[in-house]
Amino acid sequence: MCIRDRCNMLYNSTLAQCQSLIENYRILEKLFAFVTKDQIFVTPILNALEALLYLGEQNKRSGANPFAKYIDMIGGTKVLEQLQHSRDEKTYEQVYNIIDHYF
């Protein structure tokens, strides 16, 4: 399965489907491993993460976004912080907004 397919799956899935993709297929780990390797996929991956975090925000329990907690647990927050040093202004702004809103 290619990276764009994985992004589209997260972007267009329900809460239960996203949880299954994360738990059974470790999709977030794969996306975070890839996002720093190829600039071409940064925007689709960030769009998918933003959609996932928004979904988690809409369905959070006990005050915490479960997807934000998981992303932080696997080191994704550090990857996002690294992406803030991108020369691409659009990438910087998108990452800044994700961190500011969800973390």
Buried (B, 14 or more C-beta within 10 A) or exposed (E): EEBEEBBBBBBEBEBEEBBEBBEEEEBBBBBBEBBEEEEEBBBBBBBBBBBBBBBBBEBBEEEEBBBBEBBBEBEBBEBBEEBBEBEEEEBBEBBEEBBEEBB
